């Protein structure tokens, strides 16, 4: 049996550009003579064990390009996190269908799945090539400069805070926006890129890389309100106390946990509501508003970084190229990573799966200001080129006060 | 004293295009010989009574154009709702500064302020011309086809639901998005314009124009999940029971009886959380996510309808033209209204202030489907041209299933 079929699947939370990677795989595969058929699994690994495959070879280039420009996982996704037995079933199905190459687009959980499947194939002496294609709005994969999907979500967060700051300047008070990111604060930190003038918000940024102390938070807000007459705050959903306990988990008892044992932080406005309540009660500030950006930050259609789009396409293309031609002639499994080679320019490498799988990158110290509530210029310089072209900009009237004629 | 000064101010909630109207006034005023100075009041009527004026005549055309393209009220806004005494102070200041024309950009509260100020001037025999310039994302001004600000917010809501639907299709479950609009459901109904394929969400839309019955809501959701394996729901923040009692108050009370949650939480995420909780508890559905669009829907920078931009500019221009040249030679105070003259084309009229002030338009019956949980084609036809050009679009892979080789 000639292993001339490849399989591609998408796992975890969708992003604005995850279909660019899918289409990158399909389009690149079309020009390789060693590949006859490109299968897609519906809803990630679940689709594999259920043999729920579609033949992507029968899709037109035109429609593939349209799908590439559409956010969210076109093949469907899953939250299943396969254990050894699950991965053995995956391998069993791949073998039965004569799949020679397996491409899985996802985050660090997905890279771990690829690692186990790769291991199974090696133990069975089955010539499977397994490649992990990176994707996550959290930007938490180790070994990569950044991950596809993050720049577009970061752009959404930056634009959201740029707008929220203008709204808050028009109707002063305290505004708090809760941003996704369980362990890594990159997406929350992106709020800083919405700032233009020195007195613009976000005035305070709370990251999961730093311990959250409620009393300090309230003192910070109080000081900012005293200084600016208002305060815009960016808060990561993953903020926690010194013991690592999520601030949200301290407040609600019946918290939903997913299959990975993680507490459900997204899809609820509770954290924002609670922090606003604290500000109102303890600081006596009347106009306090909280938003939870929720699914909008990863699913909103029409907010995308063109740099992110192109790179997401390229990681898909490179995955097929690494699989078919190897790296410097050496054929091995791995995880595609983005390396920054200039300001701004990127190249791609194939990391060993063990170097990425199940590991979590968090924000490096050099990206976080000493106060712990702001980012550094190093972070601004890091993120700006990723946000892409055409970022909307905010302008102000210049002051030209008129003398009073009545009041003293 | 020659009344060659005009005053412009912005009130109520900011919109994406409210500065277009401001700049429309300023730019149009520059070409009228009868106008020497254009003052702006900082933070609406509050800025008037405090004599907090800026001289907009000293601003460059270039920067005015940049400000016009910036969302939120560049002059600042206020939530003050002036009573008679407040309006008398406003009039007192206008008189002291020799203001001949007063332009107030705002919603129906603002139009009522203009009405009272206009009345004060008439009683005092002071030759003030007072014009209300419409603005509200709620689209609830009577006498207008629609109001500036609504189309851009509607575009945000449509794009948000288009994306949320894709996300929900990738990871099936129930998704619920709460949209602004206390009395008028126009903005919530705009979610329907995010729908492309017949099985796309939003599958259910709950408007304040219809009575919300929790049991019926749960039955609707159950039926949709049975049909599609998932359900995307748009809910207006203003949903209420038959007695007019907000559902939020009702559910929060239930929660208090169950000693479950925090009734003190008056934050914006509560309604979504409570409805999600009901779905989880009563329907036994595990994956239920709720977002509250909050301030993003009115302040997000970079989501704007070009039709809305142009019309918001025109209502500002027309306000000055109506003030300087009258309507068919007749000089009177009034509120500028948009009239639809073709598909799509608009013209402007000057309504009597009494016809607009303090009145609230809600969605007409012909816009709401018989089921009460969808919009009609009449509404789709009404809204689509207002959303403007370049609306992002969603595409799908076409089905090409692969035969199973293992499973039965």
Interface residues (C-beta under 8 A of the other chain):
Chain A: X10 X13 X14 X39 X40 X43 X50 X51 X53 X54 X55 X56 X58 X59 X63 X66 X67 X69 X70 X71 X72 X73 X74 X75 X76 X77 X78 X79 X92 X93 X96 X97 X159 X160 X162 X163 X164 X166 X167 X169 X170 X171 X175 X194 X256 X266 X267 X268 X269 X270 X272 X273 X274 X276 X277 X289 X290 X291 X292 X293 X294 X295 X296 X298 X299 X300 X301 X302 X303 X391 X392 X393 X394 X395 X396 X397 X398 X399 X400 X401 X402 X404 X405 X406 X407
Chain B: X10 X13 X14 X39 X40 X43 X50 X51 X53 X54 X55 X56 X58 X59 X63 X66 X67 X69 X70 X71 X72 X73 X74 X75 X76 X77 X78 X79 X92 X93 X96 X97 X159 X160 X162 X163 X164 X166 X167 X169 X170 X171 X175 X194 X262 X264 X265 X266 X267 X268 X269 X270 X272 X273 X276 X286 X288 X289 X290 X291 X292 X293 X294 X295 X296 X298 X299 X300 X301 X302 X303 X391 X392 X393 X394 X395 X396 X397 X398 X399 X400 X401 X402 X404 X405 X406 X407
